Amino acid sequence: MTFADSLVSSPPVQRVKLTPREEETLDWIIDGRSINEAASLMGIPPRTAKYYSDRLRVKFGVARRRELIRLGREWFDDAEGQGAA
């Protein structure tokens, strides 16, 4: 599946499944942290944090950081409403 295909077939926000590290990365991105800052706070190499960020973009079906932040906020809001976050 190409990146363009993932944009067309991305699941609704409430059904996106994230690993704990993807969730943590998303939280730092929403908080306005750079990939390098998030990596430092998570105790991982920046390249690994970038990998998580790239996976988040594919899972949410977005290309831009701003879109990821918007959908990430919706995801956390929905997860809190379900008692999962």
Residue, then its C-alpha position, 0 to 999 in steps of 0.5 A: m500500500t502506498f502513502a496515497d492509498s493510505l490517505v484514501s482508506s484511512p479509518p475513522v479517528q476513533r478506530v485508529k489503533l496506536t501502540p503505547r509509544e505512538e500514543e506517547t509520541l502523538d501526545w508530545i507532538i500535540d504539545g508542540r514538541s519537535i521530533n528531537e524534543a519528543a525523542s529526548l523526553m522519551g529517551i529514544p533516538p530522534r530517528t525512532a521518534k521520526y519513525y513513530s511520527d511517520r507511522l502516525r501520519v499513515k495511520f491517521g491518513v494525513a501528510r501535514r503535522r497540523e492535520l496530525i495534531r488536529l486528528g490527534r486531539e480528536w483521537f485523545d478526546d474520543a479515547e477519554g470519552q471511552g475511558a481508554a486514555 
